[in-house]
Amino acid sequence: MTRARVVNRLFTMLRLSGGMTYHSSPLTPELWLQDMFASKAVQRGEVIRRKARDIERFVGMYLFCAELQRRGFRAV
């Protein structure tokens, strides 16, 4: 199974399960990831800092790591 298919399947599972969005975020996990990777800092190749708590809250760590791998990014 390709990475894109894995990520798409994860998004689908997240949507069907009610997602991991909290009431404090108007963004879906997909939009949160798109917003983060569309930032100017990412486009310039700079370091992006996000708290693990926020990643887990808004997207889920597994989905976030799958998206990082798909895009060829690294996380520390």
Secondary structure, 3 states (H helix, E strand, C coil): CCHHHHHHHHHHHHHHCCCCCCCCCCCCHHHHHHHHHCCHHHHCCCCCCCCHHHHHHHCCHHHHHHHHHHHCCCCC
